[in-house]
Protein backbone atom coordinates (compact mmCIF):
# COMPACT_ATOMS: atom_id res chain seq x y z
CA UNK A 1 0.00 0.00 0.00
CA UNK A 2 1.57 3.28 -1.14
CA UNK A 3 1.47 5.96 1.53
CA UNK A 4 3.22 9.31 1.83
CA UNK A 5 6.71 8.93 3.16
CA UNK A 6 6.87 11.21 6.18
CA UNK A 7 9.92 12.65 7.86
CA UNK A 8 12.58 10.52 6.18
CA UNK A 9 15.89 12.33 6.56
CA UNK A 10 18.34 12.25 3.68
CA UNK A 11 21.88 13.52 4.07
CA UNK A 12 23.18 14.77 0.75
CA UNK A 13 26.81 15.68 0.55
CA UNK A 14 27.25 16.30 4.25
CA UNK A 15 26.67 19.92 5.19
CA UNK A 16 25.81 21.30 1.75
CA UNK A 17 22.22 19.98 1.68
CA UNK A 18 19.94 18.59 4.34
CA UNK A 19 16.40 17.70 3.39
CA UNK A 20 13.45 15.68 4.62
CA UNK A 21 11.09 13.88 2.26
CA UNK A 22 7.51 14.57 3.31
CA UNK A 23 5.78 12.83 0.39
CA UNK A 24 6.94 10.56 -2.45
CA UNK A 25 4.79 9.03 -5.18
CA UNK A 26 6.57 6.78 -7.73
CA UNK A 27 3.39 4.99 -8.91
CA UNK A 28 5.02 1.60 -8.38
CA UNK A 29 2.33 0.47 -5.92
CA UNK A 30 -1.13 1.64 -4.86
CA UNK A 31 -1.07 5.36 -5.75
CA UNK A 32 -1.97 8.21 -3.45
CA UNK A 33 -3.22 10.18 -6.43
CA UNK A 34 -6.88 10.34 -7.49
CA UNK A 35 -7.35 10.47 -11.26
CA UNK A 36 -9.94 12.27 -13.40
CA UNK A 37 -11.55 14.44 -10.73
CA UNK A 38 -13.89 17.38 -11.34
CA UNK A 39 -11.57 19.97 -9.75
CA UNK A 40 -10.86 23.08 -11.84
CA UNK A 41 -13.50 22.11 -14.39
CA UNK A 42 -12.11 18.63 -14.91
CA UNK A 43 -14.21 15.90 -16.54
CA UNK A 44 -14.53 12.54 -14.82
CA UNK A 45 -15.67 10.41 -17.75
CA UNK A 46 -14.41 11.97 -20.97
CA UNK A 47 -15.04 10.11 -24.25
CA UNK A 48 -11.83 11.63 -25.63
CA UNK A 49 -8.95 11.55 -23.10
CA UNK A 50 -8.26 10.33 -19.57
CA UNK A 51 -5.53 10.06 -16.95
CA UNK A 52 -3.91 6.59 -16.64
CA UNK A 53 -1.17 5.04 -14.52
CA UNK A 54 0.87 2.27 -16.16
CA UNK A 55 4.29 1.45 -17.60
CA UNK A 56 3.32 1.67 -21.29
CA UNK A 57 5.87 3.48 -23.46
CA UNK A 58 5.17 1.86 -26.87
CA UNK A 59 2.94 3.64 -29.38
CA UNK A 60 1.28 2.20 -32.47
CA UNK A 61 -1.44 2.71 -35.04
CA UNK A 62 -5.19 2.76 -34.62
CA UNK A 63 -8.48 4.13 -35.92
CA UNK A 64 -10.80 6.79 -34.52
CA UNK A 65 -14.39 7.12 -35.72
CA UNK A 66 -15.49 10.70 -36.37
CA UNK A 67 -18.84 11.76 -37.88
CA UNK A 68 -19.39 8.14 -38.78
CA UNK A 69 -16.14 7.59 -40.68
CA UNK A 70 -12.97 5.79 -39.53
CA UNK A 71 -9.74 7.82 -39.56
CA UNK A 72 -6.36 6.17 -39.02
CA UNK A 73 -3.84 7.63 -36.59
CA UNK A 74 -0.41 6.76 -35.24
CA UNK A 75 1.03 7.34 -31.78
CA UNK A 76 4.82 7.66 -31.31
CA UNK A 77 6.66 5.84 -28.55
CA UNK A 78 6.92 7.73 -25.26
CA UNK A 79 10.57 8.68 -24.66
CA UNK A 80 12.47 6.55 -22.15
CA UNK A 81 13.04 7.99 -18.69
CA UNK A 82 16.54 9.03 -17.57
CA UNK A 83 18.44 7.46 -14.71
CA UNK A 84 17.47 10.23 -12.30
CA UNK A 85 13.94 8.82 -12.02
CA UNK A 86 13.51 6.51 -9.03
CA UNK A 87 12.23 3.61 -11.18
CA UNK A 88 13.24 4.48 -14.75
CA UNK A 89 10.70 3.32 -17.35
CA UNK A 90 8.38 2.01 -14.65
CA UNK A 91 4.86 3.19 -13.92
CA UNK A 92 4.01 6.84 -14.55
CA UNK A 93 0.88 9.02 -14.66
CA UNK A 94 -0.13 10.33 -18.05
CA UNK A 95 -2.95 11.35 -20.36
CA UNK A 96 -4.05 8.77 -22.96
CA UNK A 97 -6.76 9.15 -25.59
CA UNK A 98 -9.76 6.83 -25.41
CA UNK A 99 -9.40 6.09 -29.14
CA UNK A 100 -5.83 4.90 -28.52
CA UNK A 101 -6.99 2.69 -25.65
CA UNK A 102 -9.67 1.18 -27.90
CA UNK A 103 -6.89 0.33 -30.37
CA UNK A 104 -4.72 -1.28 -27.68
CA UNK A 105 -2.35 1.72 -27.30
CA UNK A 106 -1.79 2.73 -23.67
CA UNK A 107 1.20 5.09 -23.65
CA UNK A 108 1.17 8.88 -23.38
CA UNK A 109 -0.93 10.49 -26.14
CA UNK A 110 -4.02 12.63 -26.58
CA UNK A 111 -6.78 13.39 -29.05
CA UNK A 112 -6.50 17.12 -29.61
CA UNK A 113 -9.75 19.05 -29.40
CA UNK A 114 -10.95 20.26 -32.78
CA UNK A 115 -14.63 20.92 -32.11
CA UNK A 116 -15.62 18.01 -34.36
CA UNK A 117 -13.97 14.73 -33.36
CA UNK A 118 -13.05 15.86 -29.84
CA UNK A 119 -14.24 18.66 -27.59
CA UNK A 120 -12.16 20.97 -25.45
CA UNK A 121 -11.84 19.67 -21.89
CA UNK A 122 -9.78 19.75 -18.70
CA UNK A 123 -8.43 16.64 -16.98
CA UNK A 124 -7.43 16.88 -13.32
CA UNK A 125 -5.48 14.51 -11.04
CA UNK A 126 -4.82 15.31 -7.36
CA UNK A 127 -3.18 14.04 -4.22
CA UNK A 128 -5.62 12.10 -2.06
CA UNK A 129 -3.76 12.77 1.23
CA UNK A 130 -2.64 15.90 3.10
CA UNK A 131 0.95 16.84 3.90
CA UNK A 132 1.78 18.98 6.94
CA UNK A 133 4.72 21.40 6.58
CA UNK A 134 6.84 23.50 8.92
CA UNK A 135 8.55 26.88 8.51
CA UNK A 136 11.40 25.51 6.36
CA UNK A 137 11.53 25.89 2.59
CA UNK A 138 9.16 23.36 1.00
CA UNK A 139 9.93 22.09 -2.50
CA UNK A 140 7.69 20.25 -4.93
CA UNK A 141 9.67 18.33 -7.55
CA UNK A 142 8.54 15.99 -10.30
CA UNK A 143 9.64 14.62 -13.65
CA UNK A 144 7.47 15.58 -16.62
CA UNK A 145 7.14 15.81 -20.38
CA UNK A 146 4.50 17.24 -22.73
CA UNK A 147 4.86 18.34 -26.34
CA UNK A 148 1.25 19.54 -26.64
CA UNK A 149 0.69 22.87 -28.30
CA UNK A 150 -0.27 26.47 -27.62
CA UNK A 151 -3.77 25.30 -26.63
CA UNK A 152 -2.76 21.92 -25.17
CA UNK A 153 -0.60 21.94 -22.05
CA UNK A 154 -0.18 20.89 -18.46
CA UNK A 155 -0.63 22.99 -15.34
CA UNK A 156 0.34 22.46 -11.69
CA UNK A 157 -1.85 23.51 -8.75
CA UNK A 158 -1.59 23.54 -4.97
CA UNK A 159 -4.20 23.58 -2.23
CA UNK A 160 -3.84 24.51 1.43
CA UNK A 161 -7.31 23.27 2.43
CA UNK A 162 -7.30 19.57 1.47
CA UNK A 163 -8.34 20.28 -2.10
CA UNK A 164 -11.39 22.46 -1.43
CA UNK A 165 -9.87 25.20 -3.60
CA UNK A 166 -6.81 25.31 -5.83
CA UNK A 167 -4.20 27.88 -6.88
CA UNK A 168 -2.22 27.54 -10.10
CA UNK A 169 1.59 27.60 -9.92
CA UNK A 170 2.89 29.94 -12.61
CA UNK A 171 6.52 30.18 -11.51
CA UNK A 172 8.83 29.20 -13.10
CA UNK A 173 6.44 27.62 -15.67
CA UNK A 174 2.76 28.28 -16.15
CA UNK A 175 2.14 26.03 -19.14
CA UNK A 176 3.94 22.70 -19.33
CA UNK A 177 4.40 22.06 -23.06
CA UNK A 178 7.02 22.01 -25.84
CA UNK A 179 8.97 19.39 -23.88
CA UNK A 180 9.27 16.07 -25.69
CA UNK A 181 11.74 14.42 -23.29
CA UNK A 182 11.68 13.83 -19.55
CA UNK A 183 12.93 16.70 -17.38
CA UNK A 184 12.71 17.34 -13.68
CA UNK A 185 10.93 20.42 -12.37
CA UNK A 186 11.31 21.80 -8.85
CA UNK A 187 9.18 24.54 -7.32
CA UNK A 188 9.82 26.21 -3.96
CA UNK A 189 7.35 28.82 -2.65
CA UNK A 190 6.80 30.41 0.76
CA UNK A 191 3.12 29.53 0.39
CA UNK A 192 4.04 25.85 0.84
CA UNK A 193 5.43 26.41 4.35
CA UNK A 194 3.50 26.23 7.65
CA UNK A 195 0.55 24.38 6.10
CA UNK A 196 -1.42 21.59 7.79
CA UNK A 197 -3.31 20.34 4.72
CA UNK A 198 -1.06 20.88 1.71
CA UNK A 199 -1.85 19.05 -1.53
CA UNK A 200 -0.81 19.30 -5.18
CA UNK A 201 -2.74 18.63 -8.37
CA UNK A 202 -1.96 18.32 -12.07
CA UNK A 203 -4.23 19.54 -14.86
CA UNK A 204 -4.08 18.86 -18.59
CA UNK A 205 -5.93 21.45 -20.63
CA UNK A 206 -6.98 20.29 -24.10
CA UNK A 207 -8.11 23.39 -25.98
CA UNK A 208 -9.40 23.58 -29.53
CA UNK A 209 -6.48 23.65 -31.96
CA UNK A 210 -5.30 22.58 -35.38
CA UNK A 211 -1.72 21.86 -34.35
CA UNK A 212 -0.61 19.69 -31.43
CA UNK A 213 1.92 16.93 -30.81
CA UNK A 214 2.30 13.85 -28.62
CA UNK A 215 3.35 13.01 -25.97
CA UNK A 216 0.64 14.31 -23.68
CA UNK A 217 1.20 15.66 -20.18
CA UNK A 218 3.00 12.93 -18.19
CA UNK A 219 4.29 13.00 -14.60
CA UNK A 220 6.47 10.76 -12.43
CA UNK A 221 8.38 10.86 -9.11
CA UNK A 222 6.24 13.46 -7.33
CA UNK A 223 8.24 14.52 -4.27
CA UNK A 224 7.63 17.07 -1.48
CA UNK A 225 10.70 17.91 0.59
CA UNK A 226 11.53 20.21 3.46
CA UNK A 227 15.05 21.60 3.21
CA UNK A 228 17.50 24.17 4.42
CA UNK A 229 19.59 24.50 1.29
CA UNK A 230 22.87 26.23 0.45
CA UNK A 231 21.83 28.30 -2.58
CA UNK A 232 23.01 27.12 -5.95
CA UNK A 233 23.18 29.54 -8.86
CA UNK A 234 23.78 29.40 -12.60
CA UNK A 235 24.93 32.32 -14.69
CA UNK A 236 24.18 32.06 -18.38
CA UNK A 237 27.13 33.36 -20.41
CA UNK A 238 27.36 35.48 -23.55
CA UNK A 239 26.01 33.90 -26.73
CA UNK A 240 28.42 34.18 -29.68
CA UNK A 241 25.88 35.73 -32.08
CA UNK A 242 22.59 37.50 -31.72
CA UNK A 243 21.09 36.28 -35.02
CA UNK A 244 20.28 32.66 -35.92
CA UNK A 245 18.31 30.73 -38.49
CA UNK A 246 15.66 28.24 -37.53
CA UNK A 247 17.42 24.90 -37.02
CA UNK A 248 20.81 26.56 -36.43
CA UNK A 249 23.31 25.19 -33.92
CA UNK A 250 24.95 27.25 -31.19
CA UNK A 251 26.89 26.87 -27.96
CA UNK A 252 25.56 28.22 -24.64
CA UNK A 253 28.21 28.77 -21.94
CA UNK A 254 27.27 28.82 -18.26
CA UNK A 255 28.87 29.14 -14.85
CA UNK A 256 27.51 26.89 -12.08
CA UNK A 257 27.98 27.75 -8.39
CA UNK A 258 27.19 25.35 -5.56
CA UNK A 259 26.97 21.58 -5.34
CA UNK A 260 25.27 19.47 -8.03
CA UNK A 261 24.73 15.76 -7.46
CA UNK A 262 25.56 12.89 -9.77
CA UNK A 263 22.99 12.51 -12.53
CA UNK A 264 22.45 16.27 -12.78
CA UNK A 265 21.45 17.64 -16.18
CA UNK A 266 22.12 21.24 -17.21
CA UNK A 267 19.51 22.32 -19.77
CA UNK A 268 19.55 25.37 -22.02
CA UNK A 269 16.04 26.82 -22.33
CA UNK A 270 14.76 29.14 -25.06
CA UNK A 271 12.08 31.73 -24.26
CA UNK A 272 9.32 32.82 -26.60
CA UNK A 273 9.79 35.78 -28.95
CA UNK A 274 8.86 38.22 -26.17
CA UNK A 275 11.50 36.85 -23.79
CA UNK A 276 8.96 35.01 -21.59
CA UNK A 277 9.87 31.66 -20.05
CA UNK A 278 6.25 30.75 -19.25
CA UNK A 279 6.63 27.77 -21.59
CA UNK A 280 10.37 27.38 -22.26
CA UNK A 281 11.74 25.07 -24.93
CA UNK A 282 14.79 22.96 -24.08
CA UNK A 283 17.29 23.38 -26.92
CA UNK A 284 20.22 21.41 -25.46
CA UNK A 285 21.35 19.44 -22.41
CA UNK A 286 24.59 18.43 -20.75
CA UNK A 287 25.09 15.80 -18.05
CA UNK A 288 27.52 17.48 -15.69
CA UNK A 289 28.04 18.85 -12.18
CA UNK A 290 30.36 21.73 -13.12
CA UNK A 291 30.48 24.79 -15.36
CA UNK A 292 30.70 24.31 -19.12
CA UNK A 293 29.02 24.88 -22.48
CA UNK A 294 25.91 23.22 -23.87
CA UNK A 295 25.60 22.33 -27.56
CA UNK A 296 22.17 23.50 -28.68
CA UNK A 297 19.90 23.54 -31.73
CA UNK A 298 17.24 26.14 -32.45
CA UNK A 299 14.07 24.09 -33.23
CA UNK A 300 13.16 24.20 -36.90
CA UNK A 301 9.61 25.36 -36.16
CA UNK A 302 10.55 28.17 -33.79
CA UNK A 303 8.49 31.26 -34.72
CA UNK A 304 10.42 34.10 -36.31
CA UNK A 305 11.12 36.87 -33.79
CA UNK A 306 13.65 39.30 -32.33
CA UNK A 307 13.18 39.12 -28.55
CA UNK A 308 14.36 35.61 -27.69
CA UNK A 309 16.46 34.90 -24.59
CA UNK A 310 18.26 31.81 -23.25
CA UNK A 311 18.81 30.57 -19.70
CA UNK A 312 20.42 27.47 -18.20
CA UNK A 313 18.69 25.36 -15.53
CA UNK A 314 19.69 22.24 -13.61
CA UNK A 315 17.66 19.39 -12.15
CA UNK A 316 19.79 17.97 -9.30
CA UNK A 317 19.16 20.18 -7.49
CA UNK A 318 16.60 22.17 -9.42
CA UNK A 319 18.15 25.56 -10.13
CA UNK A 320 17.02 28.24 -12.54
CA UNK A 321 19.89 30.27 -13.98
CA UNK A 322 20.07 33.86 -15.12
CA UNK A 323 18.91 34.98 -18.54
CA UNK A 324 21.50 35.89 -21.18
CA UNK A 325 22.15 39.60 -21.55
CA UNK A 326 21.01 40.32 -25.14
CA UNK A 327 17.94 39.65 -27.24
CA UNK A 328 18.37 37.01 -29.93
CA UNK A 329 16.81 37.19 -33.39
CA UNK A 330 15.61 34.02 -35.10
CA UNK A 331 15.08 34.22 -38.84
CA UNK A 332 12.97 31.98 -41.01
CA UNK A 333 14.91 29.01 -42.38
CA UNK A 334 13.72 26.57 -44.98
CA UNK A 335 12.32 23.48 -43.31
CA UNK A 336 11.40 20.34 -45.20
CA UNK A 337 9.73 18.67 -42.25
CA UNK A 338 10.76 15.49 -40.44
CA UNK A 339 11.64 12.30 -42.29
CA UNK A 340 8.73 9.93 -42.01
CA UNK A 341 7.26 6.69 -43.29
CA UNK A 342 3.55 6.30 -44.02
CA UNK A 343 1.23 3.66 -45.44
CA UNK A 344 -1.54 4.55 -47.88
CA UNK A 345 -4.25 2.34 -49.29
CA UNK A 346 -4.10 1.64 -53.02
CA UNK A 347 -6.88 3.14 -55.12
CA UNK A 348 -7.94 5.40 -52.24
CA UNK A 349 -7.52 8.68 -54.13
CA UNK A 350 -5.06 11.57 -54.36
CA UNK A 351 -2.85 12.79 -51.49
CA UNK A 352 -0.92 16.06 -51.28
CA UNK A 353 2.25 14.69 -49.67
CA UNK A 354 3.20 18.00 -48.06
CA UNK A 355 0.53 17.35 -45.40
CA UNK A 356 2.65 14.46 -44.12
CA UNK A 357 5.60 16.81 -43.45
CA UNK A 358 4.25 19.03 -40.65
CA UNK A 359 5.69 22.52 -40.64
CA UNK A 360 7.42 22.14 -44.01
CA UNK A 361 8.09 25.32 -45.99
CA UNK A 362 5.87 25.75 -49.04
CA UNK A 363 8.85 26.67 -51.26
CA UNK A 364 10.23 23.32 -52.41
CA UNK A 365 10.15 20.54 -55.01
CA UNK A 366 9.57 16.79 -54.94
CA UNK A 367 11.45 13.91 -56.51
CA UNK A 368 10.00 10.45 -56.96
CA UNK A 369 11.75 7.14 -56.21
CA UNK A 370 14.59 6.93 -58.69
CA UNK A 371 15.16 10.71 -58.73
CA UNK A 372 12.62 11.85 -61.31
CA UNK A 373 10.60 15.03 -60.87
CA UNK A 374 7.31 14.58 -59.04
CA UNK A 375 4.29 16.86 -58.63
CA UNK A 376 3.93 16.21 -54.90
CA UNK A 377 0.44 14.74 -55.32
CA UNK A 378 0.35 10.98 -54.87
CA UNK A 379 -2.13 9.10 -57.07
CA UNK A 380 -2.59 5.84 -55.18
CA UNK A 381 -3.99 4.19 -58.30
CA UNK A 382 -1.07 5.03 -60.60
CA UNK A 383 2.04 6.08 -58.63
CA UNK A 384 4.57 3.67 -57.14
CA UNK A 385 5.51 3.12 -53.53
CA UNK A 386 8.99 4.14 -52.37
CA UNK A 387 11.01 7.07 -51.01
CA UNK A 388 9.79 10.53 -52.08
CA UNK A 389 12.13 13.43 -51.30
CA UNK A 390 11.08 17.02 -50.63
CA UNK A 391 13.83 19.64 -51.04
CA UNK A 392 13.33 23.30 -50.17
CA UNK A 393 14.41 26.07 -52.55
CA UNK A 394 13.40 29.07 -50.46
CA UNK A 395 14.94 32.55 -50.77
CA UNK A 396 17.22 34.00 -48.10
CA UNK A 397 20.57 33.21 -46.59
CA UNK A 398 19.60 30.23 -44.41
CA UNK A 399 20.58 26.75 -45.62
CA UNK A 400 18.05 24.67 -47.53
CA UNK A 401 16.59 21.47 -46.12
CA UNK A 402 15.40 18.09 -47.39
CA UNK A 403 13.13 15.39 -45.99
CA UNK A 404 12.33 11.87 -47.16
CA UNK A 405 8.82 10.47 -47.02
CA UNK A 406 8.81 6.70 -47.48
CA UNK A 407 5.45 5.51 -48.76
CA UNK A 408 4.10 1.97 -48.60
CA UNK A 409 1.01 1.16 -50.66
CA UNK A 410 -1.31 -1.35 -49.03
CA UNK A 411 -3.54 -3.49 -51.26
CA UNK A 412 -7.20 -2.71 -50.52
CA UNK A 413 -9.64 -5.32 -49.35
CA UNK A 414 -12.01 -6.60 -52.04
CA UNK A 415 -15.14 -8.60 -51.36
CA UNK A 416 -16.18 -8.56 -55.03
CA UNK A 417 -19.64 -8.04 -56.46
CA UNK A 418 -22.99 -8.69 -54.82
CA UNK A 419 -24.32 -12.16 -55.66
CA UNK A 420 -27.80 -13.70 -55.99
CA UNK A 421 -28.00 -17.47 -56.51
CA UNK A 422 -30.61 -20.24 -56.43
CA UNK A 423 -29.99 -23.64 -54.84
CA UNK A 424 -31.90 -26.91 -54.57
CA UNK A 425 -32.62 -28.38 -51.16
CA UNK A 426 -31.26 -31.76 -52.28
CA UNK A 427 -28.18 -30.36 -53.99
CA UNK A 428 -24.58 -31.02 -52.99
CA UNK A 429 -23.10 -29.20 -49.97
CA UNK A 430 -22.47 -25.53 -50.79
CA UNK A 431 -18.96 -24.00 -50.87
CA UNK A 432 -19.71 -20.33 -50.26
CA UNK A 433 -16.35 -19.19 -51.60
CA UNK A 434 -17.18 -20.70 -55.01
CA UNK A 435 -19.82 -17.96 -55.37
CA UNK A 436 -17.42 -15.04 -54.68
CA UNK A 437 -17.50 -12.87 -57.79
CA UNK A 438 -14.31 -10.90 -58.38
CA UNK A 439 -13.25 -10.63 -54.73
CA UNK A 440 -10.55 -11.99 -52.44
CA UNK A 441 -11.09 -15.44 -50.94
CA UNK A 442 -9.72 -14.41 -47.53
CA UNK A 443 -12.92 -13.10 -45.98
CA UNK A 444 -15.61 -14.43 -43.67
CA UNK A 445 -19.30 -15.02 -44.40
CA UNK A 446 -21.82 -13.82 -41.82
CA UNK A 447 -25.48 -14.76 -41.38
CA UNK A 448 -27.49 -12.84 -38.78
CA UNK A 449 -24.22 -11.45 -37.40
CA UNK A 450 -22.57 -14.84 -36.91
CA UNK A 451 -19.82 -16.44 -38.98
CA UNK A 452 -21.09 -19.31 -41.13
CA UNK A 453 -20.04 -21.92 -43.70
CA UNK A 454 -23.55 -22.16 -45.20
CA UNK A 455 -24.32 -25.63 -43.83
CA UNK A 456 -27.99 -24.62 -43.43
CA UNK A 457 -28.46 -23.95 -47.16
CA UNK A 458 -30.32 -27.25 -47.66
CA UNK A 459 -33.51 -25.95 -46.07
CA UNK A 460 -35.94 -24.14 -48.40
CA UNK A 461 -36.01 -20.39 -47.86
CA UNK A 462 -34.30 -17.08 -48.71
CA UNK A 463 -31.02 -16.32 -46.89
CA UNK A 464 -29.16 -12.99 -46.88
CA UNK A 465 -25.44 -13.35 -46.10
CA UNK A 466 -22.72 -10.70 -45.85
CA UNK A 467 -19.19 -11.44 -47.04
CA UNK A 468 -16.52 -9.35 -45.26
CA UNK A 469 -12.91 -9.07 -46.38
CA UNK A 470 -10.90 -7.29 -43.68
CA UNK A 471 -8.54 -4.56 -44.77
CA UNK A 472 -5.09 -3.96 -43.33
CA UNK A 473 -4.73 -0.41 -41.98
CA UNK A 474 -5.14 2.11 -43.38
CA UNK A 475 -7.35 0.21 -45.83
CA UNK A 476 -10.93 -0.27 -44.66
CA UNK A 477 -12.96 -3.48 -44.77
CA UNK A 478 -14.97 -4.34 -47.87
CA UNK A 479 -18.29 -6.19 -47.99
CA UNK A 480 -20.52 -7.90 -50.55
CA UNK A 481 -24.14 -9.01 -50.11
CA UNK A 482 -25.09 -12.59 -51.00
CA UNK A 483 -28.72 -13.72 -51.40
CA UNK A 484 -29.32 -17.47 -51.63
CA UNK A 485 -32.78 -18.77 -52.57
CA UNK A 486 -33.08 -22.46 -51.64
CA UNK A 487 -35.90 -24.12 -53.61
CA UNK A 488 -37.58 -27.28 -52.32
CA UNK A 489 -36.85 -30.37 -54.44
CA UNK A 490 -40.00 -31.87 -56.08
CA UNK A 491 -41.34 -35.15 -54.61
CA UNK A 492 -42.96 -37.64 -56.99
CA UNK A 493 -43.18 -40.50 -54.49
CA UNK A 494 -41.92 -44.11 -54.72
CA UNK A 495 -42.39 -46.26 -57.85
CA UNK A 496 -44.51 -49.39 -57.43
CA UNK A 497 -46.40 -52.21 -59.24
CA UNK A 498 -50.10 -52.97 -58.85
CA UNK A 499 -52.13 -55.95 -60.10
CA UNK A 500 -55.92 -55.61 -60.36
CA UNK A 501 -58.76 -57.69 -61.72
CA UNK A 502 -60.31 -56.64 -64.95
CA UNK A 503 -63.65 -56.33 -63.27
CA UNK A 504 -62.31 -54.18 -60.39
CA UNK A 505 -63.57 -50.63 -59.82
CA UNK A 506 -61.63 -47.64 -61.23
CA UNK A 507 -58.84 -46.48 -58.88
CA UNK A 508 -56.44 -43.51 -58.46
CA UNK A 509 -52.73 -44.05 -59.02
CA UNK A 510 -51.44 -41.16 -56.83
CA UNK A 511 -52.06 -42.80 -53.42
CA UNK A 512 -49.96 -45.77 -54.56
CA UNK A 513 -46.83 -43.55 -54.71
CA UNK A 514 -46.72 -42.72 -50.99
CA UNK A 515 -45.82 -39.10 -50.15
CA UNK A 516 -45.97 -37.67 -53.67
CA UNK A 517 -46.89 -34.02 -54.27
CA UNK A 518 -50.35 -33.47 -55.74
CA UNK A 519 -49.43 -30.92 -58.40
CA UNK A 520 -47.82 -33.34 -60.89
CA UNK A 521 -49.01 -34.80 -64.20
CA UNK A 522 -49.54 -38.39 -65.43
CA UNK A 523 -48.53 -40.03 -68.68
CA UNK A 524 -49.86 -43.49 -69.46
CA UNK A 525 -49.00 -46.10 -72.11
CA UNK A 526 -51.13 -44.19 -74.57
CA UNK A 527 -50.13 -40.63 -73.69
CA UNK A 528 -51.36 -38.10 -71.10
CA UNK A 529 -53.48 -39.62 -68.36
CA UNK A 530 -55.80 -38.38 -65.64
CA UNK A 531 -54.20 -40.69 -63.08
CA UNK A 532 -57.45 -42.70 -62.74
CA UNK A 533 -57.35 -46.24 -64.18
CA UNK A 534 -60.50 -48.22 -65.07
CA UNK A 535 -59.41 -51.90 -65.29
CA UNK A 536 -62.35 -52.62 -67.56
CA UNK A 537 -60.86 -50.37 -70.27
CA UNK A 538 -57.24 -50.12 -69.19
CA UNK A 539 -54.83 -50.00 -70.64
CA UNK A 540 -52.33 -51.94 -68.54
CA UNK A 541 -48.71 -50.78 -68.64
CA UNK A 542 -46.35 -48.17 -67.21
CA UNK A 543 -47.84 -44.93 -65.87
CA UNK A 544 -45.35 -42.07 -65.25
CA UNK A 545 -45.97 -39.33 -62.65
CA UNK A 546 -43.95 -36.10 -63.17
CA UNK A 547 -43.58 -33.20 -60.69
CA UNK A 548 -41.86 -30.13 -62.15
CA UNK A 549 -38.90 -28.71 -60.18
CA UNK A 550 -37.99 -25.00 -59.74
CA UNK A 551 -34.47 -24.41 -61.11
CA UNK A 552 -31.93 -25.58 -60.25
CA UNK A 553 -34.02 -28.50 -58.94
CA UNK A 554 -34.62 -31.16 -61.64
CA UNK A 555 -38.07 -32.63 -62.35
CA UNK A 556 -39.00 -35.68 -60.23
CA UNK A 557 -40.63 -38.84 -61.66
CA UNK A 558 -42.13 -42.02 -60.23
CA UNK A 559 -43.75 -44.98 -61.99
CA UNK A 560 -46.72 -47.29 -61.41
CA UNK A 561 -46.70 -50.55 -63.38
CA UNK A 562 -50.36 -51.60 -63.75
CA UNK A 563 -51.11 -55.30 -64.36
CA UNK A 564 -54.77 -56.12 -65.26
CA UNK A 565 -55.69 -59.78 -64.66
CA UNK A 566 -58.76 -61.34 -66.31
CA UNK A 567 -59.88 -62.82 -62.93
CA UNK A 568 -62.60 -64.90 -64.71
CA UNK A 569 -64.71 -65.18 -61.60
CA UNK A 570 -65.06 -67.47 -58.60
CA UNK A 571 -67.16 -70.03 -60.43
CA UNK A 572 -64.64 -70.47 -63.22
CA UNK A 573 -61.80 -70.63 -60.74
CA UNK A 574 -63.58 -73.35 -58.73
CA UNK A 575 -64.12 -75.40 -61.88
CA UNK A 576 -60.44 -75.54 -62.55
CA UNK A 577 -59.81 -77.67 -59.45
CA UNK A 578 -62.60 -80.10 -58.55
CA UNK A 579 -63.58 -80.53 -54.94
CA UNK A 580 -61.91 -77.32 -53.63
CA UNK A 581 -63.90 -74.13 -53.19
CA UNK A 582 -62.60 -70.57 -52.29
CA UNK A 583 -64.75 -69.08 -49.54
CA UNK A 584 -63.06 -65.67 -49.19
CA UNK A 585 -60.21 -63.79 -47.41
CA UNK A 586 -59.82 -62.95 -43.73
CA UNK A 587 -56.75 -60.76 -43.15
CA UNK A 588 -53.78 -62.63 -44.63
CA UNK A 589 -55.66 -65.99 -44.57
CA UNK A 590 -57.86 -67.50 -47.29
CA UNK A 591 -60.70 -69.94 -46.41
CA UNK A 592 -61.12 -73.08 -48.56
CA UNK A 593 -63.75 -75.87 -48.41
CA UNK A 594 -62.46 -79.34 -49.31
CA UNK A 595 -65.09 -81.89 -50.38
CA UNK A 596 -62.87 -84.90 -49.90
CA UNK A 597 -59.54 -85.70 -48.29
CA UNK A 598 -56.39 -84.46 -50.14
CA UNK A 599 -53.41 -86.66 -49.41
CA UNK A 600 -50.77 -84.48 -51.12
CA UNK A 601 -49.16 -81.22 -50.05
CA UNK A 602 -50.59 -77.97 -51.42
CA UNK A 603 -48.34 -75.56 -53.39
CA UNK A 604 -48.79 -71.76 -53.64
CA UNK A 605 -47.72 -70.32 -57.04
CA UNK A 606 -47.57 -66.78 -58.44
CA UNK A 607 -48.88 -65.85 -61.90
CA UNK A 608 -45.52 -66.79 -63.39
CA UNK A 609 -45.80 -70.36 -62.11
CA UNK A 610 -43.15 -70.00 -59.42
CA UNK A 611 -43.72 -72.03 -56.26
CA UNK A 612 -43.75 -69.57 -53.41
CA UNK A 613 -44.68 -71.85 -50.53
CA UNK A 614 -45.67 -75.47 -49.74
CA UNK A 615 -48.34 -76.42 -47.18
CA UNK A 616 -47.79 -79.86 -45.69
CA UNK A 617 -50.68 -82.35 -46.19
CA UNK A 618 -52.73 -84.35 -45.83
CA UNK A 619 -55.83 -82.17 -45.64
CA UNK A 620 -59.14 -83.59 -44.37
CA UNK A 621 -62.51 -82.71 -45.89
CA UNK A 622 -63.99 -79.52 -44.50
CA UNK A 623 -62.98 -75.83 -44.23
CA UNK A 624 -59.26 -75.07 -43.98
CA UNK A 625 -57.40 -71.77 -43.47
CA UNK A 626 -54.44 -71.07 -45.81
CA UNK A 627 -52.13 -68.16 -44.77
CA UNK A 628 -50.63 -66.24 -47.73
CA UNK A 629 -48.54 -63.38 -46.21
CA UNK A 630 -47.65 -61.96 -49.64
CA UNK A 631 -48.20 -58.79 -51.65
CA UNK A 632 -51.46 -58.16 -53.47
CA UNK A 633 -51.95 -60.10 -56.69
CA UNK A 634 -53.24 -63.26 -58.41
CA UNK A 635 -52.12 -66.57 -56.88
CA UNK A 636 -52.74 -70.28 -57.61
CA UNK A 637 -53.08 -73.22 -55.21
CA UNK A 638 -52.69 -76.83 -56.38
CA UNK A 639 -51.95 -80.28 -54.95
CA UNK A 640 -48.35 -81.33 -55.50
CA UNK A 641 -47.94 -83.13 -58.81
CA UNK A 642 -51.26 -81.99 -60.32
CA UNK A 643 -51.90 -79.52 -63.13
CA UNK A 644 -55.34 -78.34 -61.97
CA UNK A 645 -55.18 -75.29 -59.70
CA UNK A 646 -57.44 -72.99 -57.76
CA UNK A 647 -56.93 -69.36 -58.90
CA UNK A 648 -57.76 -66.45 -56.54
CA UNK A 649 -56.97 -62.80 -55.80
CA UNK A 650 -55.07 -61.83 -52.66
CA UNK A 651 -55.34 -58.28 -51.41
Helices and strands as residue ranges (DSSP letters): E 8-12, E 17-25, E 33-37, G 39-41, E 49-54, E 60-66, E 69-75, E 92-97, H 98-102, E 121-127, E 137-146, E 152-159, E 167-169, E 179-188, G 190-192, E 199-206, E 218-227, E 233-236, E 243-245, E 249-257, E 265-270, E 281-287, E 292-297, E 305-308, E 310-315, E 318-323, E 328-331, E 340-345, E 350-352, G 353-356, E 364-367, E 373-374, E 377-379, E 386-392, E 402-410, E 419-424, G 432-435, E 444-447, E 450-451, E 461-469, E 478-487, E 496-501, E 507-508, G 510-513, E 521-524, E 527-529, E 532-533, E 541-547, E 556-565, H 570-575, E 580-586, E 589-594, E 602-606, E 611-615, E 622-627, E 633-639, E 646-650
